[in-house]
Each structure stands twice: as structure tokens, then as C-alpha cells.
Amino acid sequence: MTGNRKAIFEYRRQHPDQFPFFCETCTPLRRFKLDPHKGQHDKDKHGISAVPFIEYSLPQIRVIQNIGPSSSFFSSSSSSLGSISANELNSFVLKEIEPDTAYNQSCKAVVDRLCQFMQNNFPDHLRPSEVRKSGSLGKGTAVKGKSDADLVVFLANFRTMSNLRDNLKDILARMKVYLGTYDSKNAIYTEMASSSLPAREYFSAALAPLQIDFVSGVPTKVKTLIRLVKYWRKTEFEESTGLQRLPTSYPLELIVIGEWEDAGRPQNFNICKGFYHVLRAIVHYRSLKHAWTVNYNSNHVSNDEYYVVDPANPFNNIMKACNCWDMVAEKARAFLQKPLFRQCSSLDGWV
């Protein structure tokens, strides 16, 4: 090892807050700024491959103890408790105080993502053995839109209270570094931009939670249409064999969402009409140009002839995963002649 490299590694060892990821195998200790750097080192040096878990809502998290719910849960038209009558009290409690399904799911999702991030990305000496909800959310007495999520973190590597107390300041500082700085999606996208095409595949897998979040956020009726299109795909095609690669579920999900958005996001649309327009979009797949900016501001595939950009990965035109779109388009064209669509009174629009 050259003297320059030795100096670099020594500098990293002396600045653990700047280089929090470290190799558990190398002696002397080697530190890294980002988890993907460590992952590449583990693969090249030790033959260990791992896909990191990517937390994608860190800006919403107040470090360690309190996770504030989104302000969207505060009703701008809330009535004052002092202004209602006795007859209105029950309905007031149900509407303004009792947590509804959306609130409970939002809190659970944020807590679960934080717990998974800590379990998967913290180094061994900070990795919790257990994370428990406490406070009003843990006890089931939370008020909608006005309660934090308090977490109790159990650290297995500290055997005595005095040992924990002596190290608590350093523990909290290091946790804040991990939670507030590292493994953010923007850092991942920046590193992907300078990575080779094969290396980007590792990041793509790690960004899968963003894909789930995007698709799961659409209305129930859109999901019903997605299931219908996926059923069509499963029943009208023989499974891919040899070199033929049929579209998987994810491209079809995004095509449905993109076409629904282009139609103006109708909430109570006609399923038959929606199905018709999605199949027409597949017939004319070379005209597809769907992209989203929910996770990034610009993509790297807009020069392609046609594209449906992965909302979690600005480098991924998911249309390229299928190599037989012409055949799929012909199947869709033939299916549009089925009695199902002839029985619709009108196929203009989605409503």
C-alpha cells in the first residue's frame, strides 16, 4: 500500500463521523463515507455481496425519539371543542380526534421504515436489539394529527446503565449522523450517475421501497384496473421462454398509472373504459412518454424513442425490460375487438 493511501485510511479512522461505515473484517480498520462504498469494498476484497436498505423519508423524521405526523392530518376546518353541543360530541370525536385508517397507516409506515433503517444500516455497536413504540401511539391513545411517535431503542452492546450513560452523548451524535446524512436517495442518485451500467443494478434493487411507495399510493380503483391489466397479461400470454422477455407487472402498473394521470386522474372512472385506453396505449407503445418527479427532478432516459421512467430510478427506462413489445401490442390490438368493448355505450374518455 502506498504512503498516500495509508494517509487516507488513517484520516478516515480519525474522523468516524465523516466516515461512519466500516469493514468488520479488515485490520487496521477501514472506514467509508457511504454504505455503497463499503458494499463495493466487501464485494471486491472479501467476496461479500449485499443490497443495502434505502430509507427514503428521512427528512420527515425528527431524530431518535419523536416522529411528527404529516401536517396533512391537521384539519383546516376543525371545529372548536368549546363550540360544539352535547349532541355533536360523538361525531366530533370520530371526525377530529379518533385516528383514522390513513393516519394509523402513515404513522406505522414511518415507524417501520425508521426501525428497518436502524436494523439494517447501523453498525453493530449501534444496531438496536429491539425498537418499541411508546407514548400515546404505543398505548393506543393517540390523537389524530396531534401526537408524536415515541420510540424506545434497546441497545444490546451496553450491559450496564453506567456504561450506557457514559457513552450516551456519543451514541446520540452518531445516530444523528446516520439518520440525517447517509443513505438518502439524493446521495444514491449522485453516486449512480458516476457508476457503470452494471453497478447501477445494485442501486436499483436497493431503491425498491420507493417503487412500492409510489404504486401503493394510487387510489383503490386504479389498483383494481392494474389487477385487471395484469390478469390480461397472465391469461393472454404464455410465459416467457428462451430469449423472449414479456413485460413484468411493474411496467404494466406504471403504464396504467401514467395513462390514468394523463386522463386527468378521474376518481370514479369506468373500469371498462380505463381498460380500453390502457390497451390502446400498449398498442401504440412507441408513443409512450411517462416520467415522474416525485423522487428526482430530471431523468436520464428522455432521449429514448419511447419511455416509462421508473419513479424510483431516473436511469431506468422500464420499457427496455421487455424485448417483444410488438407482439404484446398485437395481442392488445386483437383484444380490443372482443365483445367486452363492443358492449360499452361509448369509449370516449374514462368516465
TAJOCOR-V698390 format. One record per residue. N is the residue number from 1. RES is the residue in one letter. PHI is phi in whole degrees, 0 to 359 (none if undefined). PSI is psi as a letter, one per 40 degrees, with the letter a starting at -180 (NA if undefined). NEAR is the number of other C-alpha atoms within 10 Angstrom. Layout:
n=[N & N]
res=[RES & RES]
phi=[PHI & PHI]
psi=[PSI & PSI]
near=[NEAR & NEAR]
This chain:
n=[1 & 2 & 3 & 4 & 5 & 6 & 7 & 8 & 9 & 10 & 11 & 12 & 13 & 14 & 15 & 16 & 17 & 18 & 19 & 20 & 21 & 22 & 23 & 24 & 25 & 26 & 27 & 28 & 29 & 30 & 31 & 32 & 33 & 34 & 35 & 36 & 37 & 38 & 39 & 40 & 41 & 42 & 43 & 44 & 45 & 46 & 47 & 48 & 49 & 50 & 51 & 52 & 53 & 54 & 55 & 56 & 57 & 58 & 59 & 60 & 61 & 62 & 63 & 64 & 65 & 66 & 67 & 68 & 69 & 70 & 71 & 72 & 73 & 74 & 75 & 76 & 77 & 78 & 79 & 80 & 81 & 82 & 83 & 84 & 85 & 86 & 87 & 88 & 89 & 90 & 91 & 92 & 93 & 94 & 95 & 96 & 97 & 98 & 99 & 100 & 101 & 102 & 103 & 104 & 105 & 106 & 107 & 108 & 109 & 110 & 111 & 112 & 113 & 114 & 115 & 116 & 117 & 118 & 119 & 120 & 121 & 122 & 123 & 124 & 125 & 126 & 127 & 128 & 129 & 130 & 131 & 132 & 133 & 134 & 135 & 136 & 137 & 138 & 139 & 140 & 141 & 142 & 143 & 144 & 145 & 146 & 147 & 148 & 149 & 150 & 151 & 152 & 153 & 154 & 155 & 156 & 157 & 158 & 159 & 160 & 161 & 162 & 163 & 164 & 165 & 166 & 167 & 168 & 169 & 170 & 171 & 172 & 173 & 174 & 175 & 176 & 177 & 178 & 179 & 180 & 181 & 182 & 183 & 184 & 185 & 186 & 187 & 188 & 189 & 190 & 191 & 192 & 193 & 194 & 195 & 196 & 197 & 198 & 199 & 200 & 201 & 202 & 203 & 204 & 205 & 206 & 207 & 208 & 209 & 210 & 211 & 212 & 213 & 214 & 215 & 216 & 217 & 218 & 219 & 220 & 221 & 222 & 223 & 224 & 225 & 226 & 227 & 228 & 229 & 230 & 231 & 232 & 233 & 234 & 235 & 236 & 237 & 238 & 239 & 240 & 241 & 242 & 243 & 244 & 245 & 246 & 247 & 248 & 249 & 250 & 251 & 252 & 253 & 254 & 255 & 256 & 257 & 258 & 259 & 260 & 261 & 262 & 263 & 264 & 265 & 266 & 267 & 268 & 269 & 270 & 271 & 272 & 273 & 274 & 275 & 276 & 277 & 278 & 279 & 280 & 281 & 282 & 283 & 284 & 285 & 286 & 287 & 288 & 289 & 290 & 291 & 292 & 293 & 294 & 295 & 296 & 297 & 298 & 299 & 300 & 301 & 302 & 303 & 304 & 305 & 306 & 307 & 308 & 309 & 310 & 311 & 312 & 313 & 314 & 315 & 316 & 317 & 318 & 319 & 320 & 321 & 322 & 323 & 324 & 325 & 326 & 327 & 328 & 329 & 330 & 331 & 332 & 333 & 334 & 335 & 336 & 337 & 338 & 339 & 340 & 341 & 342 & 343 & 344 & 345 & 346 & 347 & 348 & 349 & 350 & 351]
res=[M & T & G & N & R & K & A & I & F & E & Y & R & R & Q & H & P & D & Q & F & P & F & F & C & E & T & C & T & P & L & R & R & F & K & L & D & P & H & K & G & Q & H & D & K & D & K & H & G & I & S & A & V & P & F & I & E & Y & S & L & P & Q & I & R & V & I & Q & N & I & G & P & S & S & S & F & F & S & S & S & S & S & S & L & G & S & I & S & A & N & E & L & N & S & F & V & L & K & E & I & E & P & D & T & A & Y & N & Q & S & C & K & A & V & V & D & R & L & C & Q & F & M & Q & N & N & F & P & D & H & L & R & P & S & E & V & R & K & S & G & S & L & G & K & G & T & A & V & K & G & K & S & D & A & D & L & V & V & F & L & A & N & F & R & T & M & S & N & L & R & D & N & L & K & D & I & L & A & R & M & K & V & Y & L & G & T & Y & D & S & K & N & A & I & Y & T & E & M & A & S & S & S & L & P & A & R & E & Y & F & S & A & A & L & A & P & L & Q & I & D & F & V & S & G & V & P & T & K & V & K & T & L & I & R & L & V & K & Y & W & R & K & T & E & F & E & E & S & T & G & L & Q & R & L & P & T & S & Y & P & L & E & L & I & V & I & G & E & W & E & D & A & G & R & P & Q & N & F & N & I & C & K & G & F & Y & H & V & L & R & A & I & V & H & Y & R & S & L & K & H & A & W & T & V & N & Y & N & S & N & H & V & S & N & D & E & Y & Y & V & V & D & P & A & N & P & F & N & N & I & M & K & A & C & N & C & W & D & M & V & A & E & K & A & R & A & F & L & Q & K & P & L & F & R & Q & C & S & S & L & D & G & W & V]
phi=[none & 288 & 297 & 296 & 294 & 300 & 295 & 296 & 294 & 292 & 299 & 296 & 295 & 277 & 229 & 296 & 290 & 276 & 230 & 282 & 270 & 219 & 275 & 281 & 258 & 291 & 227 & 291 & 301 & 248 & 244 & 221 & 283 & 237 & 299 & 300 & 297 & 296 & 299 & 293 & 298 & 300 & 290 & 287 & 270 & 239 & 71 & 254 & 246 & 208 & 257 & 287 & 277 & 253 & 277 & 235 & 228 & 302 & 300 & 274 & 261 & 267 & 304 & 78 & 256 & 246 & 241 & 283 & 292 & 300 & 295 & 294 & 274 & 274 & 281 & 287 & 249 & 299 & 279 & 281 & 301 & 285 & 257 & 265 & 268 & 298 & 292 & 268 & 297 & 299 & 293 & 297 & 299 & 295 & 278 & 254 & 245 & 295 & 297 & 269 & 298 & 298 & 295 & 299 & 293 & 296 & 298 & 298 & 295 & 294 & 297 & 297 & 294 & 296 & 298 & 296 & 298 & 294 & 291 & 262 & 245 & 286 & 294 & 306 & 286 & 248 & 290 & 286 & 280 & 199 & 234 & 241 & 285 & 229 & 65 & 292 & 293 & 293 & 272 & 81 & 240 & 292 & 262 & 304 & 77 & 227 & 229 & 269 & 258 & 269 & 242 & 252 & 254 & 258 & 255 & 285 & 277 & 247 & 272 & 234 & 294 & 294 & 295 & 295 & 299 & 294 & 253 & 298 & 300 & 292 & 299 & 296 & 298 & 291 & 298 & 297 & 298 & 295 & 286 & 261 & 237 & 260 & 65 & 287 & 295 & 295 & 294 & 295 & 298 & 298 & 290 & 298 & 299 & 259 & 262 & 288 & 302 & 298 & 293 & 294 & 298 & 295 & 294 & 301 & 296 & 290 & 272 & 306 & 302 & 293 & 297 & 298 & 297 & 294 & 290 & 291 & 275 & 279 & 298 & 302 & 292 & 294 & 295 & 298 & 295 & 301 & 298 & 296 & 294 & 292 & 296 & 302 & 298 & 288 & 263 & 263 & 233 & 282 & 299 & 303 & 227 & 62 & 270 & 282 & 239 & 285 & 295 & 277 & 297 & 298 & 302 & 295 & 301 & 288 & 297 & 300 & 297 & 297 & 291 & 297 & 295 & 297 & 279 & 98 & 56 & 297 & 276 & 244 & 276 & 278 & 301 & 297 & 293 & 299 & 301 & 301 & 288 & 293 & 296 & 297 & 296 & 291 & 302 & 258 & 300 & 290 & 260 & 290 & 215 & 249 & 211 & 230 & 239 & 292 & 242 & 207 & 268 & 213 & 244 & 243 & 232 & 292 & 275 & 293 & 302 & 216 & 200 & 230 & 275 & 302 & 296 & 264 & 216 & 292 & 262 & 247 & 272 & 289 & 296 & 285 & 289 & 255 & 248 & 222 & 296 & 300 & 293 & 297 & 296 & 295 & 299 & 295 & 299 & 294 & 292 & 294 & 269 & 293 & 303 & 310 & 274 & 291 & 275 & 284 & 296 & 207 & 250 & 283 & 69 & 254 & 259]
psi=[h & i & d & d & d & d & d & d & d & d & d & d & d & e & g & d & d & d & g & e & h & i & h & e & d & i & h & i & h & h & i & i & d & i & d & d & d & d & d & d & d & d & d & d & d & e & f & h & h & i & h & i & h & h & h & e & f & d & e & e & h & h & h & c & d & h & h & h & i & i & e & e & e & h & h & e & f & h & i & h & d & e & e & i & i & d & d & e & d & d & d & d & d & d & d & d & d & h & h & a & d & d & d & d & d & d & d & d & d & d & d & d & d & d & d & d & d & d & d & d & e & i & i & d & e & e & h & i & d & i & h & h & h & a & a & d & d & d & e & f & f & i & h & h & e & f & i & i & h & h & i & h & h & h & h & d & e & h & d & i & d & d & d & d & d & d & e & d & d & d & d & d & d & d & d & d & d & d & d & e & d & i & f & i & d & d & d & d & d & d & d & d & d & e & i & i & d & d & d & d & d & d & d & d & d & d & e & d & d & d & d & d & d & d & d & e & e & i & i & d & d & d & d & d & d & d & d & d & d & d & d & d & d & d & e & e & i & i & i & h & i & b & e & h & h & i & h & a & d & d & d & d & d & d & d & d & d & d & d & d & d & d & e & e & f & h & d & f & i & h & d & d & d & d & d & d & d & d & d & d & d & d & d & f & d & e & e & h & g & h & i & i & f & d & e & i & d & i & i & f & e & e & e & i & d & i & i & h & h & h & e & e & h & e & e & h & h & e & d & e & d & h & e & f & d & d & d & d & d & d & d & d & d & d & d & e & e & i & d & d & d & d & e & h & d & i & e & h & a & e & NA]
near=[5 & 6 & 8 & 9 & 10 & 11 & 11 & 12 & 16 & 15 & 13 & 20 & 19 & 11 & 11 & 15 & 16 & 17 & 19 & 21 & 23 & 22 & 17 & 13 & 11 & 12 & 7 & 11 & 13 & 19 & 26 & 20 & 17 & 21 & 22 & 19 & 15 & 18 & 22 & 17 & 18 & 18 & 13 & 11 & 11 & 12 & 10 & 11 & 13 & 13 & 14 & 18 & 21 & 25 & 22 & 20 & 13 & 20 & 11 & 12 & 17 & 15 & 17 & 15 & 15 & 15 & 19 & 17 & 21 & 13 & 10 & 9 & 16 & 13 & 12 & 8 & 7 & 10 & 12 & 9 & 12 & 6 & 8 & 11 & 10 & 8 & 8 & 11 & 12 & 10 & 10 & 18 & 14 & 12 & 15 & 20 & 15 & 15 & 21 & 15 & 8 & 10 & 18 & 14 & 12 & 14 & 19 & 15 & 13 & 21 & 21 & 13 & 18 & 23 & 17 & 16 & 21 & 22 & 18 & 15 & 20 & 18 & 17 & 14 & 11 & 20 & 19 & 19 & 13 & 12 & 18 & 12 & 16 & 15 & 16 & 14 & 19 & 13 & 9 & 10 & 13 & 18 & 17 & 21 & 21 & 14 & 17 & 20 & 21 & 19 & 20 & 14 & 18 & 14 & 16 & 13 & 14 & 14 & 9 & 8 & 9 & 10 & 11 & 14 & 12 & 10 & 12 & 12 & 10 & 11 & 14 & 14 & 11 & 18 & 20 & 16 & 15 & 22 & 22 & 15 & 14 & 23 & 22 & 18 & 21 & 13 & 12 & 21 & 21 & 10 & 15 & 20 & 13 & 10 & 13 & 9 & 11 & 8 & 12 & 20 & 14 & 18 & 21 & 20 & 14 & 19 & 23 & 14 & 15 & 21 & 16 & 12 & 14 & 16 & 17 & 11 & 10 & 12 & 14 & 11 & 15 & 23 & 17 & 12 & 21 & 24 & 15 & 15 & 21 & 18 & 12 & 15 & 20 & 13 & 9 & 13 & 11 & 9 & 11 & 10 & 8 & 5 & 8 & 11 & 15 & 19 & 20 & 15 & 15 & 17 & 19 & 21 & 18 & 22 & 24 & 24 & 23 & 20 & 17 & 20 & 12 & 11 & 15 & 10 & 16 & 17 & 13 & 11 & 16 & 17 & 16 & 17 & 19 & 25 & 20 & 23 & 21 & 22 & 24 & 16 & 20 & 23 & 21 & 16 & 19 & 15 & 12 & 17 & 15 & 20 & 19 & 16 & 12 & 10 & 16 & 14 & 8 & 12 & 18 & 13 & 16 & 17 & 8 & 10 & 10 & 17 & 21 & 24 & 25 & 23 & 25 & 24 & 25 & 23 & 20 & 20 & 22 & 19 & 22 & 15 & 14 & 14 & 14 & 14 & 20 & 14 & 12 & 20 & 19 & 14 & 17 & 22 & 17 & 11 & 17 & 18 & 10 & 10 & 9 & 11 & 16 & 11 & 10 & 12 & 8 & 11 & 16 & 10 & 14 & 21 & 15]
